[in-house]
Amino acid sequence: MQRRALIQAGALLTATAVAGTAGASDKAEPGAAVLNLPGMGLPIITDGRVRNYVFIVLKLHLGAGHTVEAVRAKEAHLRDVLVRAGHRTPFILPDTWVALDTAALSASLIRSAATLVGRGSVTRVEVVSQTPRRRTGMQGV
């Protein structure tokens, strides 16, 4: 019986710590709401072939008057739209297969968020990390 109580108490402490950390990471500075989107894979497609996948982590900076909860409710839709756009018109750079065009990706996600959540909901998209599936991939190689 004591073991069960200890496990439940440990789980409660862990959940509380994770909730506190998540709340702290969603706020970059007072008054500026930020939503972190965990990793998703986007393809590198050239000449009609999938050459590589790049896994990205994004940070969405929200506009004034938009809450993290409102945007988080549409997170699945935003991810879906981004993956579809990545397949339709890949966010590729002309000289590499291991990185994405962050400017095109940001513009696409901001347009999609304006449609799904509301105009001005996402003001800036920050690409926190890009990790390619394959580390090599210059077109000349």
Secondary structure, DSSP 4 states (H G I P E B T S, - for coil): -HHHHHHHHHHHHHHHHHHHHHHHHHEEETTEEEEEEEEEEEEEEETTEEEEEEEEEEEEEEPTT--HHHHHHTHHHHHHHHHHHHHHS--EETTEEEEE-HHHHHHHHHHHHHHHT-TTSEEEEEEEEEEESSS---TT-
